[in-house]
Each structure stands twice: as structure tokens, then as C-alpha cells.
Amino acid sequence: MGDPAVQVAPVDAFLARLATHCGQAFEGRVRVDTPAQPDNAFAGKKLVMHVRSCGADELRIPFHVGEDRSRTWVLTRTATGLRLKHDHRHEDGSSDAVTMYGGDTASPGSARRQAFPVDAESIATFRREGLMASLENTWAMEIEPGQVFVYELSRPNGRLFQVEFDLSRPVPAPPAPWGSELAPE
């Protein structure tokens, strides 16, 4: 048995918790949308995350909104923590103008929660595309294996958006995300 004094780094523990669900898909629901957005693309749609690919240093998690298969969360281990990027594709597999945005962890986080403040590359993309509200984004993910996974977007102005997925009830895996044949799996 391992040395109890040896502790697993929070990033490693977080990735290991998520990887226990590799190959599984789960349905979710919008838990918080404050202030409520009138043009919410998630309203009334079936929300499904699929822990599709689990490599040693990268996990790819497509997030389907109804029939829209454009979104994949890409978690990558870095020298100092973890990086979250949002890979957005069109139905033909080509990259969206706003893609691969996200950020790196700025603190160790925990086995349960990791937060990703917006990075400089993403800020440049948001400015170029006129998405000024996104310049102060922080994304976060939380996991309690077998119970719940939460994806979160927050901003200092009070914006909070969370989608909660029930990890106790796997659902059939959805079709591959758009562009998956172009992206590493």
C-alpha cells in the first residue's frame, strides 16, 4: 500500500475523479442563470456531456445542446496546473471564429473544484469578435464522482451560469462532436 504521507496534487486528483467517468455520458440542466439571459441558447434543450477521451494529460468532453454538437471542453495538464479550452466547431467541422478560448488555473484548486480565469489569448479573441462582456470570464468545473458535475461561467459583474449533470445516471453516448475527426482524440 502507498505511503499515506504522499498526497496527490489537487489537479491530479481532479483529473482522476473525472476520468472515472471516461466513456460515459450524462444529462444536465441549467442550475443557475443570473441574471437570466433572454437569448439563452440552452433553454428548453437537452444538455448532454460525454467524457469521450481520457489521455494521460488531456481529457476531451463534448457538450451537446440539443442537436448542436459544436462544443468540446478540452482539459490539459500544464507544468503548473490545468488548462481549460472551449473547442467550438461548425457542423462541417471547421473552427468557429470564437474557439479555443479559456484559461489556466491560477491556484491549486481542489480535487473537487478547479477554476480557470480568462487568458490573454482569449481576451484578444473576445476583443476581435466584439465580445466585451467575456473579457473578465472565469470558468470552473466541479465534480463529485458518481454524483454531480458542474460547469460554471462567472463574471465580477454578478453574471453566474451553471449547468449541473447527474453522474449517478449515465445516458447513451451521443454522436461524435462536430469536427472530431479533425481534432486529436
Disulfide bonds with the S-S distance in Angstrom:
Cys22-Cys54 2.28
